């Protein structure tokens, strides 16, 4: 059963990865670059300040820092615990992978920290800012899905790496939004 799932994951990866074209490569490389999201993060910071004021926004910044640290470190724990090769390092697939970026990255890829971090941020802010900015959640979820897909497009993650990252990131994002609400309530902010 597990072998069949892995085989299906590899086939889906090859299908999605090989759909790419050189004319779109720079677009997907831009989306997958972590620095590209800084303007979005600044907008989320401004919206948080508008919605919560400066005291809660400071707590929110600390919460986001801990959130990203948790999802990122959990992804590293799984990468070295599961030790599933990235597609571009997989000896069975390496010659079929359309690697778009200059290097493949680390040897192991299960699960995608990019997908986990982007979805954690998307759900965290969607939950916290929904009452004041109800349409923001649609943009954030779309952004997180695009970032997650970019990892398949550029050839560094399998679909299951990305799906697991999305699920774990979503769980962490939702949980941290509840913890933020609880903490600010207890602190009477």
N, C-alpha and C positions, 0 to 999 in steps of 0.2 A: 504494500500500500504506500509506504513512504517513498520507495523507489519510483513508483508510478507518479506520485505527486511531484517529485524532483524532476523527473523526465518531462512532465507537462509544463512545469515552471521553466525549464530550459527551452522548450519549444516555443512557449509564449514569449520569452525573452528574445529569442532569435527573430521571431516574427516582428515584434515591436521595434527592436533595435535596428533591424535591417530595412525598416520603412523609412528611416532617416535619409536626408539628402544634404549634400554640401551647402546648398543654398539656405538651409535652416540651421546648420550647425552653430553658427555664431549666436543666433537667437537663444538656442538651448544652453549653450555655454554661459551666456549672460545670465539666464534664469537660475542656473545651478550654482552660480558663484555666490557665496555667502555675503559678500559686500554689496551686492545688488539690492538686497533687502533693507539696507540702512534707511533709505527714505521712508519706506513703509513703517519701520520701527519708530522713526521720529514722528510720523503722523499719529501712530498709536500712542506715543507718549503725550503728544499734545491733546489728543482726544481724552486720554485718561485724566490729564490735569483739568480739562474742562468739566469732565463728569465728576471727578472725585475731590479735586482740590490738591494742594501740594503735599499734605501729610499722608494721605492715602496713596498718592502717586509714589512717594518715596518707599512706602511699604510694598507697593506693586513692583517697583524696580528690583527690590531685594527678592521678591517672590519669583520674578522672571529669571533672575540670575540663578536662583536655586533650581528652578524648573529646568532650565537648559542644562545645568550641570548634571542633574539627575538623569534626564533622558540621554544625554551624551555619554555619560559614564556607564549607564546600563547598556547602551548600544555597544560600547567597547567591551564590556563584560561578556556579552553574548558573542561578539565577533571572535574573541579568543577562547570562549568556552565551547561554542559550536564548531568553529574552525571550518566554515563553509567558504570555499574559494569565491572570490569575486568572479564574474563571468570572464573578465579579461585576464585572470590568472588561472582559470580552470583549464587544465591540460586537454580536456575533451572538446572544449569550445573555443579556445583562444584564437585559433586561426579563422573562426567564423564571426567573431565579435567585431562590430564596427565601433572601434574605440575613437571617440571624437576628441577627447582632451589629450594633452601631451603625455600624461602618465596615468597609470591605472589606479594609483593609490595603494593603500595597504593590501596585504595579501588576502584578508578575509572580509566578508561583506554582510554577514547576517547579524543584525538587521541594519537598515539604513538610518544613520543618525540624522541625515538631512531630512528625510521624511518624518522622523519622530520629532525633531525640533520644530520644523515648520508647522506640523499639525498640532503640536502642543501649544505653540504660540497662537495659532488660529483659534483653537477651542477655548483657550484661556481668555483671550480678549473678546471672543464672541459671547461667552457666558457673562462676562463682566460689563460689557458695554452695550448689550442688546437692548436694554430698556431705553437708552438715550439715542442710540444709533442702530436701529433695527435691521437696516440693509447691509451693514458692515459685515455681518457674519457670512453672507453669501460671497462677498469678495474675498474674505479671508480663507474660507474653505476652498474656493476656486484657486487662489494663490498657492495654498498648501498642496493641493492635488497636482498642480502644474510643476511645482518644485520637485515633488516626489516622482512624477513621470520623467522629469529631466534626467534623473539618475539612471533610468533604463535607457533612455535615448542616447546618452553619452557613453553607455557601455560598461558602467561600473557596478550595477546592482540588478539582481533578478527581481521579477515581479513580487515574489513572496518576501524578499528583503524589504521591499517598499511597503507592501501591505502590512507586514508586521510592524514596521516603523510607524505607519499611520495609526494603527490600532493602539500601540503603546503610547505614542504621542498624544492621541486623543484622550486616553485614560488619564495620563498625567496632567494634561491641560485642564480637563474637567475637574480632577481632584484638587489641583492647585487653585483653581478659581473658588472652589468651596472653602478651602483653607484660608484663602485671602478674605473672603466674606466673614468667616468665623473669627479670624484674627482681628479684623477691623471692628467687628461688633464687640468683641471682648475688650478691646482697647478703647472703646467708645469714641471712635474717630468719625 
